[in-house]
Amino acid sequence: QVQLVESGGGLVQPGGSLRLSCAASRSIFSSYEVGWYRQAPGKQRDRVASITKGGSPNYVDSVKGRFTVSTDNAKNTMYLQMNGLNPEDTALYYCNYRINVLSQGYWGQGTQVTVSS
């Protein structure tokens, strides 16, 4: 079992920035993959960014150059720095932790990001 707690969401104007945090109850270093997903109303949950053990971060095309995913292994925490936010980024953001390649992963409760003027 892995518990994940997200924080850092909120209301921001277009062009603004937010940093999401996800604290894990298990070592980030020992994971197979950690990542961020988002789900807008009426849409499916989609991957935004992820880091696979030993690999480089991967991003969906729509956030490349604007979002940065990172981890702090000492704090068992992952982050999503979001810059240049636009209304299309409005969604409920979830972090995900996969123990191994066969694992669907564990989910946090989500944190709402709303981009609006």
FIMARDO-461026 format. One line per 8 residues: number of its first residue (from 1); for each residue z, y, x of N, C-alpha, C, CB. Coordinates in steps of 0.2 Angstrom, whole numbers, plus 5000, padded with zeros to 4 digits. Each point is the difference from the previous one (the first is absolute). Glycine has a CB too. Layout:
FIMARDO-461026
NUM) Z/Y/X/Z/Y/X/Z/Y/X/Z/Y/X  ...
end
This chain:
FIMARDO-461026
1) 5000/4994/5004/5000/5006/4996/5000/5006/5004/5006/4994/4991  4990/5011/5007/5000/5007/5004/5001/5005/4994/4992/4995/5010  5012/5009/4991/5001/5006/4996/4997/5006/5003/5011/4996/4995  4985/5008/5001/4997/5006/5003/5002/5006/4995/4990/4993/5005  5011/5012/4998/5002/5006/4997/4996/5006/5002/5012/4996/4998  4983/5007/4997/4996/5005/5002/5004/5007/4998/4989/4993/4998  5009/5012/5006/5002/5007/4998/4995/5005/5003/5012/4996/5000  4989/5010/4998/4995/5005/5002/4995/5003/4996/5002/4995/5011
9) 4997/5002/4983/4995/5002/4995/5002/5007/4997/4997/4988/4998  4998/5015/4999/5002/5006/4996/4994/5003/4998/5010/5001/5007  4991/5006/4991/4994/5004/4997/4998/5005/5006/5004/4999/4988  4990/5001/5013/4997/5004/5006/4994/5003/4998/5005/4993/5008  4993/5013/4994/4994/5003/4999/4994/4997/5004/5007/5011/4997  4987/4990/5000/4994/4998/5004/5000/5003/5007/4994/4998/4989  5005/4998/5016/5000/5002/5007/5006/4999/5003/4992/5008/4997  5014/4990/4999/5006/4999/5003/5001/4993/5003/5004/5008/4992
17) 5002/4991/5011/5002/4994/5003/5007/4997/4998/4994/5005/5010  5006/4989/4990/5006/4996/4999/5001/4994/5005/4999/5003/4988  5007/4995/5013/5001/4994/5004/5004/4995/4996/5000/5007/5011  4997/4988/4988/5004/4994/4997/5003/4996/5005/4992/5000/4990  5014/4997/5008/5004/4996/5004/5001/4993/4996/5006/5010/5006  4995/4985/4997/5001/4993/4997/5005/4997/5005/4989/4999/4994  5017/5000/5004/5005/4997/5004/5000/4992/4998/5007/5011/5001  4993/4985/5004/5000/4993/4998/5006/4996/5002/4988/5000/5002
25) 5014/4995/4995/5006/4996/5001/4999/4995/5006/5004/5002/4988  4990/4998/5014/4998/4995/5005/4996/5003/5006/5000/4991/4991  5001/5007/5015/4996/5003/5005/4993/5001/4999/5008/4994/5007  4990/5012/4994/4993/5002/4999/4996/4996/5006/5003/5011/4995  5000/4989/5011/4997/4997/5005/4998/4992/4999/5006/5008/5008  4998/4989/4988/4999/4993/4999/4995/4998/4994/5011/4998/5004  4986/5008/4993/4996/4999/4994/4993/4998/5003/5006/5008/4993  4990/4989/5002/4993/4999/5002/4996/5006/4998/5001/4988/4997
33) 5000/5015/4998/4997/5006/4998/5004/5005/4996/4989/4994/5001  5011/5012/5000/5003/5005/4995/4995/5005/4998/5011/4999/5006  4990/5004/4988/4995/5004/4998/5002/5004/4994/4992/4993/5004  5004/5012/4994/5001/5004/4994/4994/4999/4995/5006/5009/5008  4996/4991/4986/4995/5000/4995/5001/5005/4995/4999/4987/5001  4997/5014/4994/5001/5005/4995/4996/4998/4994/5001/5009/5008  5002/4993/4986/4998/4999/4994/5000/5006/4995/5004/4988/5001  4990/5014/4997/4999/5006/4996/5000/4997/4992/4994/5007/5009
41) 5008/4997/4987/5000/4998/4993/4994/4997/4997/5008/5009/4998  4992/4985/4999/4995/4996/4998/4995/4997/5005/5001/5008/4991  5001/4992/5015/4996/4997/5006/5004/4995/5003/4994/5010/5002  5003/4986/5002/5003/4994/5004/5004/5003/5006/4991/4992/4996  5013/5004/5007/5004/5002/5006/4995/4998/5006/5011/4998/4994  4988/5007/5010/4995/5000/5005/5004/5001/5007/4990/5004/4992  5007/4993/5013/5003/5001/5007/4998/5007/5002/5000/4988/5003  5005/5016/5000/4998/5006/5003/5000/4999/5008/5006/5006/4990
49) 4999/4991/5013/5000/5000/5007/5005/4994/5002/4998/5012/5001  5000/4984/5005/5004/4995/5001/5000/4999/5008/4998/4994/4989  5007/5002/5013/5001/4999/5008/5001/4992/5000/5004/5012/5003  4992/4984/5000/5001/4993/5001/5003/4999/5007/4990/4997/4992  5014/4999/5009/5004/4998/5006/4995/5000/5006/5009/4994/4994  4992/5010/5011/4995/5000/5006/4994/5004/4999/5005/4989/5003  4994/5014/4991/4994/5003/4999/5001/5007/4999/4995/4990/4995  4999/5014/5004/5000/5007/4999/5000/5001/4992/4994/5002/5011
57) 5009/5004/4987/5000/5002/4993/4993/5000/4997/5010/5007/5002  4990/4991/4992/4994/5000/4996/5001/5005/4994/4996/4988/5004  4998/5015/4994/5001/5005/4995/4994/4999/4995/5006/5008/5007  4995/4993/4987/4994/5001/4995/4996/5006/5001/5007/4994/4991  4987/5006/5008/4996/5005/5002/5002/5007/4998/4991/4992/5000  5011/5008/4994/5002/5006/4996/5006/5004/5003/4996/4995/4990  5008/5002/5015/5006/5003/5003/4999/5001/5007/5007/4995/4991  4988/5002/5012/4999/5001/5007/5000/5007/5003/4993/4989/5000
65) 5010/5012/5005/5000/5007/5003/5006/5004/4996/4988/4999/5003  5015/4999/4992/5005/5004/4996/5006/4996/5000/4991/5005/4993  5009/4989/5007/5007/4996/4999/5001/4996/5007/4999/4999/4987  5007/5000/5015/5002/4997/5006/5006/4995/4998/4996/5009/5007  5003/4985/4994/5005/4995/4999/5004/4998/5007/4993/4995/4990  5013/5005/5010/5004/4998/5006/5006/4996/4998/4996/5011/5006  5007/4987/4999/5006/4996/5000/5005/5002/5005/4994/4990/4995  5013/5009/5003/5005/5001/5005/5004/4994/5000/5001/5012/4998
73) 4998/4983/5007/5003/4994/4999/5007/5000/5001/4990/4996/5005  5013/5009/4999/5007/5001/5000/5004/5001/4994/4998/5004/5011  4998/4999/4984/5003/5002/4994/4997/4996/4994/5001/5011/5004  4995/4984/4998/4997/4995/4995/4997/5005/4994/5008/4991/5003  4988/5014/4999/4997/5004/4995/4993/5001/5002/5011/5006/4998  4985/4995/4996/4993/5002/5001/4999/5006/4997/4996/4988/5000  4999/5016/5002/4999/5007/4997/4992/5000/4999/5010/5005/5007  4989/5000/4988/4993/5002/4999/5000/5008/4999/4998/4989/4994
81) 4999/5014/5012/5000/5007/5000/4993/5002/4996/5007/5000/5011  4993/5004/4984/4995/5002/4996/4998/5007/5001/5003/4990/4992  4992/5012/5011/4998/5007/5000/4993/5001/4996/5005/5001/5012  4994/5005/4987/4994/5002/4996/5000/4996/4993/4994/5002/5011  5011/4998/4986/5000/4997/4994/4996/5003/4994/5011/4996/5003  4986/5000/4993/4996/5003/4995/5002/4996/4993/4990/5003/5008  5008/4999/4986/5002/4997/4994/4998/4993/5000/4999/5011/4994  4996/4987/5009/4998/4993/5000/5005/4995/5003/4988/5004/5000
89) 5017/4999/5004/5005/4996/5003/5006/4999/4996/4996/5005/5011  5004/4998/4983/5005/4999/4995/5001/4993/4998/4999/5012/4996  5007/4985/5005/5001/4993/4999/5007/4998/5001/4988/4997/5003  5014/4997/4995/5006/4997/5002/4999/4996/5006/5004/4999/4988  5000/5003/5018/4998/4997/5006/5006/4994/5001/4995/5011/5005  5002/4984/4998/5005/4994/5001/4999/4998/5007/4999/4996/4988  5006/5002/5015/5000/4996/5007/5000/4993/4999/5005/5010/5006  4992/4986/4999/4999/4993/4999/5002/4997/5007/4991/5001/4991
97) 5012/4993/5009/5002/4997/5006/4998/4993/4999/5010/5008/5002  4986/4989/5003/4998/4993/5000/5003/4997/5006/4989/5003/4994  5015/4991/5004/5003/4996/5005/4995/4997/5005/5010/4998/4992  4985/4999/5004/4995/4996/5004/4993/5001/4997/5009/4992/5004  4986/5005/4998/4993/5001/4998/4999/4997/4993/4996/4999/5012  5009/4996/4986/4999/4997/4993/5004/5003/4995/4998/4989/5006  5006/5016/4996/5005/5004/4996/4996/5005/4996/5010/4998/5008  4992/5002/4985/4997/5006/4996/5004/5006/5002/4997/4993/4991
105) 5009/5007/5011/5004/5005/5002/5005/5002/4995/4990/5004/5007  5014/5001/4996/5006/5002/4996/4998/5008/4998/5009/4992/5005  4993/5010/4989/4999/5007/4998/5006/5004/4999/4990/4996/4995  5009/5010/5007/5006/5005/4998/4999/5002/4993/5000/5004/5012  5004/5001/4986/5000/5002/4993/4995/5005/4998/5012/4998/5000  4985/5005/5006/4995/5006/4999/5003/5006/5000/4993/4993/4994  5003/5012/5008/5002/5007/5000/4994/5004/4998/5008/4999/5010  4993/5006/4985/4995/5004/4997/4998/5005/5005/5004/4997/4988
113) 4989/5004/5012/4997/5006/5004/4995/5003/4995/5001/4995/5011  5001/5011/4988/4995/5004/4995/4998/5006/5004/5006/4996/4990  4987/5005/5010/4997/5006/5003/4997/5004/4994/4997/4993/5011  5006/5013/4989/4997/5004/4994/5002/5008/5002/5001/4990/4992  4995/5014/5006/5001/5007/5000/5004/5003/4994/4990/5001/5008
end
